[in-house]
Amino acid sequence: MSFCKHCVQGVTHEGTPEGKWEKIGGVDCYIGTPAVDYPKDKVVLFLADAFGIQLVNNQLLVDDFARNGFRTIAPDYLNGDPIPADALNNNISALDPSQTFDIKKWFQDGHTKEHTRPTLDKVINALKEEGVSTFAATGYCFGGRYVFDLAFDNAISVSVASHPSILTIPDDLEKYAAVAKAPLLINGCTFDPQFPPEAQEKADQIFGDGKFAPGYKREYWEGCTHGFAVRGDMSDPKVKAGKEGAFKAAVEWLHSKL
């Protein structure tokens, strides 16, 4: 698995989270519940980046999805051990082991699919027992990988992946097209070593022009860098437009497909 320096860089956003922490299937989850009536059999799974749902940016996004009518559940699938939030402020390099945080070591020591996917499955299974029958997933960076994995297993009905990380191109795109049934929205950007423009164009070749029957759309946010949709610097007009635009695109996609 490869990461880039942008996986551990960004800006902490201002705001006061309004959701609640609850255990679902024995797993800590941050939950955003709409103030208006909403379908009780549907849930949007919010799959956080490697900073986890403990990062205020992620909690604020969950709250925003809830304001738009979706019961949104963000499982702590990193098992209480996300990348520390202070890594954002220090702009720690993911590729330089002399720095104070080594993302590669963090990943190998307890954050591979073998460690994280069972936690996610516990939440999904518990929600099914409560009567939830339809799941969508919106994932950012590290979480984008899990959107693909859940779609491979047809565990979700709608997919949103914003600047996904640790995908194998074109293999994962081709597998998605072959086995997944969930309509797919991808939010891409200009500067993204994890999912660069050539990978985005490859996605268009595989899914575009009606080739993927369930539905496909890609948004491209000019001047933005990997992580923009969750950790972007809102003082930069292009990044602000990208973050807000990516969120709006996700909401519209979910409303139209879920």
N, C-alpha and C positions, 0 to 999 in steps of 0.2 A: 504494500500500500504506500502511495506517495502523497505527500502534502506539500503546500506552498506556504511562504511566509504570510500571505494574506489570511490563512486559516486562523491565525492567532493575532490579528491586528484589527483595529476598529475603534469605535467611539461608543462610550456608554451614553445611552439616551436618558433624557429627563422625563420624569413622570412617576405617578404613584399607582402601583398595580392594584386592581380592584377584584381580582379573582380569589379563589380559595384553594387551599391545599387539602386534599383528601387522599385516603388510601383506596385504591381500586385493585382488587386481586392481590392485596398485600404490597402494592407498589405506590410510592408517593407520586401524586399527580397534581399539577396545577390546572384548575378548571375555570373556564370562562363560561358563564351561563347567561343567555340572552335575557333582557328585562321584559321582552315581549314573549307571546306564545311561540313555541317552536316544536318541530316534530321530534317526539321523544324516541323514535326508533332510528334516528340518524345522529352521527357524531363525526366531527372533524378531528382527526388526530394531528396534533401539532408536534412535529419532529424537529427538535431544536438542533442547533449547530453544536460543536464540541464544547461550547461554554455552558451548555445545558440549560434547562429551564430555570435554574437559579439566577441566570443573568436577567437583569431587569428588562433589557431590550426584548427578550423573548416573552416575558410575562405581559408586557405592554401590547405585543402583537396578538397574543391570545385574547386579551381583553378586546382588542379591536375587532377580531373575528366574531367574538360574542356579540358585540354591538351591532354587527351586521346580520344577526339572526341565527348564528350557528352555535350549538353547544360544542365547545372546543376543549379538548382534553390533551394536555401535554404530559405524557408519562416521563418520569425520571429514568429513562432507559440507560443512562450512564451510571446508574446505581450509586448515586450520591458522590460521584467522583468526576465532575466535569473539569475542564481546563479552568484554572483560577481566574477570576475576573480581572485581577491586577495585571494579567498578561496583556490585556488590551492597552492599558495605559503605558506600559513599558515598551510596546511594539516589539516584543520578543521575536527573534527570528526562529522560525520552525526548522530551519535547515542548519543552524549553527549550534552544535552540541555544547559549546563553551558558554552559551547563554543559560539563564536560570531556569528555563523551561524547555524540555525536549518533547515535542509532540509525538515523535516517532516512538519514544520509550513509553509515553503515556498510552498510546494506542495499543502497543504490544502487551502492556502490563494491565490487562483487565478490560479493554474496550474493543476487542475484536467482536465479530458477529456472534461468536460462541458465548460471549459474556453478555451481550446486550440484547440480542434478539429474543431470548427466552423471557426477559423482563417485559419486553413489548408484547409478546404473545400472552402473558399473564393478564395484562390489562384488557386486551382485545377479548379474550375468552370470558373474563369477568363481566365485561359490558354486554356480551352476547347473552349471558345468563340473566342480565337485567332487562333484556328485551330489545337491545340495539341490534338491528339487522343490516344496516347500511353504514359503511365507513368510507370517508374520504381521508386523504392525507396530504398535508402540506409540509414539505421539508426544506430545510435550509442547510447548505454546505454538507456537513456530515449527515444531517437528517435526510438530504436528498437521496443518498445512497439507499436509505431504508424505504423511501417511497418506491424506488424501483424494486427492491426485494419483496415488499408487500404486494406490489402489482404482479410480480412474477408468480406469486402464490394465489393470485386472485382473491386476496384478503381485503382489498379495497375496491371501491366502485369509481372513484375519481382521484386523479393524481395531479399534484402541483409540485414542481421541483424548481427551487430558486438557487441558481449557481451551485449545482450539485457537485460534491467531491467524491473522490476515490471510485469513479466509474471507469470501466475499461471500454475504450472506444475503438472500434465500433461494436464490440461484442455485446455489451449491455443494451445498446440501442437495438441491435438486431434481435436479441432475445426478447426484449419488451414487445417488439412488433410481432414476434412469432407466438408468444404465449399469453401476454397480458390482454385484458379486456377493458381496462380503465382508461377513459379519455385522459390525455396527457397535455398539461400546460407546462412549458419550460420558460423561466425568466432567465435570460442570459445577459451578458454585458461585454464591454470592449476589452477589459484587461482581466483575464481569468485563466491562469495557468492550469486550473483544475478542469475547466470546461471551456476551452478557448473557442474563438469564432469558427475555426475549422471543424470543431466537434459540433458546434451549433448548426453549421451548414450540413454536416453529415446527418444530423437528426432530421433536418428538412428533407434531405434526399430520401431517407427511410420512411418517414411518416407523412410527409407533405403531399399536396395535390390529391388528397382523398385516399392515399394508399393505406392509411390506418383507419379502418372503418369506425371504431368507437369515437374517434375525434382527436385532433391534434392542433395545438397552437403554440407558436413561439413568439415571445416578446423579447426585444433587444433594446437595452438601455445604454445609449451612447455616453461615453465618458465615465462609466462606472467601473468599479473594480470588484473582484470576487469578495463577497461578504456584504455588498452594498445594501441588500434588502433587509438586513437585520442589524448590521454594525456600521452602516455608512455614516459619514460626517455630514450632518444635516445643514452645516453652514456652507457647504458646497452646493450651488443651485442645481448642477447636473445630478449629483448624488441624491439630493432631496427629491428631485423629480423622479429619479429611478426608483427609490425606495417607495415613495407614495404610489407611483405607477404600477410597480410590481404587486403591491398589496391590492390595489384596485382591480388589476387583472385577475388575481387569485380569487377575490370575492365574486367577480362576475362569472368566472369559470365555474366556481362552486355552485352559484345560484342557477346556472344554466344546465349543469350536469348532475347535481346531487339530488 
